[in-house]
Amino acid sequence: MRIICGLGNPGSEYARHRHNVGFMVCERLAARARASFTQEKFEARLAQATIAGERALLIEPQTFMNLSGRSLGGAARFYKVPPEEVLVVHDELDLPFGKLQLKAGGGAGGHNGLLSIAESWGEQGYGRLRFGIGKPEGPNAKERVVGHVLGNFSGEEAPALGGLIDAACEMAEGWARLGMQKAMNQFNRRA
């Protein structure tokens, strides 16, 4: 079994925020696999799916971003899924909007969801699908990061969002089919 965990915040008021792009990708993956989020366990919504011929558990933590690791860590320990069979989909400030990147392991880079995973699960060797949301620019850019992350995609970004979510799904499916190294070689060049 593989795990694909999308990071985000629960609740309709957060649904379209940049920080919730992990949920958006997981929901599209579930739809593509004709699966539904019908279970609730590990403080998360779960969907059992077949992705690229492999059994996969899709996870949407319902703990809010800062505690996401409790859900992923609990599920990975319960199902005995090693880090290399886990893909976490998350928003990435350090990539411009529209840039998607698969990455094997690494640190949290200040992302609260990834920090929580390291604290709760104690692992960092899992795969990541980084979905670029860009950084605010100009004066006081650092002070505007929280508002940027917890804001909706802009009018210029919104039309491209659906295609990017589909591309992210193709990357996740490629990871499930090929493994991380081959998927990185195939998708990161064109993403």
Residue pairs with C-beta under 8 A, 6 or more apart in sequence:
1 54
1 55
1 56
1 57
1 79
1 81
1 85
2 51
2 54
2 55
2 56
2 57
2 81
2 85
2 86
2 87
2 176
3 56
3 57
3 59
3 72
3 75
3 76
3 79
3 81
3 85
3 86
3 87
4 26
4 29
4 51
4 56
4 57
4 58
4 59
4 86
4 87
4 88
4 89
4 172
4 176
5 22
5 26
5 58
5 59
5 60
5 61
5 68
5 71
5 72
5 75
5 86
5 87
5 88
5 89
6 21
6 22
6 23
6 24
6 25
6 26
6 27
6 58
6 59
6 60
6 88
6 89
6 90
7 19
7 22
7 23
7 61
7 65
7 68
7 88
7 89
7 90
7 91
7 113
7 114
8 14
8 17
8 19
8 20
8 21
8 22
8 23
8 24
8 60
8 61
8 65
9 17
9 19
9 20
9 64
9 65
10 60
10 61
10 62
10 63
10 64
14 20
14 150
15 23
16 152
16 153
17 149
17 150
17 151
17 152
18 91
18 133
18 148
18 149
18 150
18 151
18 152
18 153
19 65
19 91
19 149
19 150
20 91
21 89
21 90
21 91
21 131
21 133
21 165
22 60
22 88
22 89
22 90
22 91
22 113
22 131
23 60
24 161
24 165
25 89
25 129
25 131
25 165
25 168
25 169
25 172
26 47
26 58
26 59
26 60
26 89
27 37
27 60
28 165
28 166
28 168
28 169
29 49
29 51
29 58
29 169
29 172
29 173
30 36
30 37
30 47
30 49
30 58
32 169
32 173
33 47
33 49
33 50
33 51
33 56
35 47
35 48
35 49
35 50
35 58
36 47
37 45
37 46
37 47
37 58
37 60
38 46
38 47
39 45
39 46
39 47
39 48
40 46
40 62
41 75
42 59
42 61
42 70
42 71
42 72
42 74
42 75
42 78
43 61
43 62
43 63
43 67
43 70
43 71
43 74
44 59
44 60
44 61
44 62
44 63
44 71
44 72
44 75
45 59
45 60
45 62
46 57
46 58
46 59
46 60
46 75
47 57
47 58
48 55
48 56
48 57
48 58
49 55
49 56
49 57
49 58
50 56
51 172
51 173
51 176
52 173
52 174
52 176
52 177
53 177
54 176
54 177
56 176
57 75
57 79
57 81
59 71
59 72
59 75
61 67
61 68
61 70
61 71
61 72
62 71
63 70
63 71
65 112
65 113
65 116
66 112
66 113
66 115
66 116
67 116
67 120
68 113
68 116
68 117
69 113
69 115
69 116
69 117
69 118
69 119
69 120
69 121
70 116
70 120
72 86
72 88
72 117
72 120
72 121
73 117
73 120
73 121
73 122
73 123
74 120
75 81
76 82
76 83
76 86
76 121
76 123
77 121
83 105
83 123
83 124
83 125
83 126
84 125
84 126
84 127
84 180
86 123
86 126
86 127
87 126
87 127
87 128
87 129
87 172
87 175
87 176
88 113
88 114
88 117
88 126
88 127
88 128
88 129
89 128
89 129
89 131
89 168
89 172
90 111
90 113
90 114
90 128
90 129
90 130
90 131
91 111
91 131
91 133
91 149
92 101
92 109
92 111
92 130
92 131
92 132
92 133
93 110
93 111
93 133
93 134
93 135
93 145
93 148
93 149
94 109
94 132
94 135
95 101
95 130
95 131
95 132
95 133
95 134
96 132
96 134
97 132
97 133
97 134
97 153
97 157
97 160
98 132
98 160
98 164
99 132
99 191
100 129
100 130
100 131
100 132
100 164
100 167
100 168
100 171
100 187
100 191
101 129
101 130
101 132
101 188
101 191
102 127
102 128
102 129
102 130
102 171
102 175
102 180
102 183
102 184
102 187
102 188
103 127
103 128
103 129
103 130
103 184
104 125
104 127
104 128
104 180
104 181
104 184
105 124
105 125
105 126
105 127
105 128
106 124
106 128
107 114
107 118
107 124
108 114
108 115
108 117
108 118
108 124
114 128
117 123
117 124
117 126
118 124
127 175
127 180
129 168
129 171
129 172
129 175
131 164
131 168
133 148
133 149
134 148
135 141
135 145
135 148
136 144
136 145
136 147
136 148
152 158
153 161
167 191
170 187
171 183
171 187
171 191
174 182
174 183
174 186
174 187
175 183
177 183
178 186
